Amino acid sequence: MTGYGELEPQTPELVRPYVITRGRGLPDEGQLSLITLVTAAPGDRRRPTRLTPEEQSLLDLCEAGYLSVAEIAGHTQLPLGVVKILLAALVEAGHLVTRPPVQRAPLADREILEEVLNGLRAKFG
């Protein structure tokens, strides 16, 4: 109970993830992984009016440049699954563009590295 003039702490409104995602399921891991990069589609300056507030905030974030799915989830403070579902829907609608993460470089051959090391030791002692 609070005294006169004191306010009770307000709790944020709770919206169930099922409502936010409109019942859609998770996309394939190959489509959107944690490190998939996402940005707004070029030339997509006009916004459709039928986007949810969560989708609007995702588009606002992605207009600044490429962000990973994990970074977007961190900025929005939405569950990762919800973010993936919303991003997949925006990609399907053509509002966002994804870029797969850069492939890891192959490891150098151990024999070549040993030859280089031996050559450097021979030259510089």
Summary of the structure (lengths in Angstrom):
residues: 125
radius of gyration: 23.5
end to end distance: 80.0
largest distance: 85.0
contacts: 261
relative contact order: 0.17
helix: 40%
strand: 8%
